Amino acid sequence: MAEPLPAPDQVIDCAGMMCPLPVIKTSQAMKALNQGQVLELLATDPGVEPDMRAWTERTGNALLDIRKDGDVFHVLLRREK
């Protein structure tokens, strides 16, 4: 059985924003978090999934989950560094 996902320490709502704004807002929000804290990004841009996969690989942060609820993507990220 999979571990339950952690509750986010912060949520940012980027619904209605198109690339690159969700990536920029995520980057800014992650800098304000402590190592190990979790950010939830809410976005409607379908490009958010590949963008967040690439961003976490590039930055060394962890992509915990991406799921879609209606038109909204819920992306859970953990600050690693």
DAUR-V678091 format. One line per field, one symbol per residue. ss: DSSP state (H for helix, E for strand, L for the rest). phi: phi as a letter, one per 20 degrees, with the letter a starting at -180 (. if undefined). Layout:
# DAUR-V678091
ss=???
phi=???
This chain:
# DAUR-V678091
ss=LLLLLLLLLEEEEELLLLLLHHHHHHHHHHHHLLLLLEEEEEELLLLHHHHHHHHHHHHLLEEEEEEEELLEEEEEEELLL
phi=.fffffffebcdddgnedgeggffffgffffeeegnfdddddbdffffffffffffffenedeeacbdcmededddcdfdc
